[in-house]
Amino acid sequence: MISFAETSFLFAFYFPRDASEAAIGKVQGSVPPIRISALVKYEFLQAAWFQVWLREKGQSRGMNQSDVQSGLAAFETDFEQGLWNVAQVDWDGALRNAETLAVNYTPRYGVRALDLLHIAVAQELGVDEFLTFDANQRRIAEAEGMKVLI
């Protein structure tokens, strides 16, 4: 089975939250590598550092810098060891597909652009399973016929 993980899944795997147990269990039960895109890798890094900014601005949901650095270091180690694979993506095809998804789903569900791009990339790659904890992504990926983690 070829799996594609998006950012919320990586976040749950590396930073403790309600979905972490499910993410860890899924990874332990998978055959590596799990595919990600360069966009997912970037968004994960940016989202982690955004948590530091939130904490420094007094937000309780942010994370401290040492926790972020530890999580990102663990990700890099796992990446180097082959747990994750940045798949080669036909970005023109993915963007055309994302445009169709935007027309079909954004008016009804208010989906964000990057969320649709992750789904479009998974479709371009022909993956068997889409790994997400994002409710909108799950809804759309299922509507598009993909198997979704939860």
C-alpha positions, 0 to 999 in steps of 0.5 A: 500500500502506498500512503501519502501523509500531509502536514497534520499527520506529520504534526501529530506524529512528531508533536504530542496532541490528541491524534498522536497515538493514531499517527504513531500506530499508523506509522508503526503498521506501515511499510516505509517509505510513506510519501510526502511532497516538498510542499508538505515538508515545507508546510510542516517546517513552517508550521512548527516554527509558527508554533514558536512564534505563537508561544513567544506572543503569549499564545497558550497553544504555541510550543517552545523552541526546544520542543520544536527543534527536537521534533524537527530533528527527529523528522530529519533523522527519520527522513534520512533513514527512509521513513518519509520519501519526497515524491516527484510531483507533476506540479502542473497536473497537480495544480490543474487538479487542485483548480477542479477541486477548488471549484467542486468543494471550496464553495461548500466546505471553505477549503484552504488552498494548501489542503486542496493541493495536498489532495491533488498531489496525492491523486497525481501520485496515485496513492492508495491511502491519504493520511490526515487528521484535517476534517475538511481534507478527510471529507474531500479525499473520501469524496474523491474515492481515496482511503483515508486514515481516520 
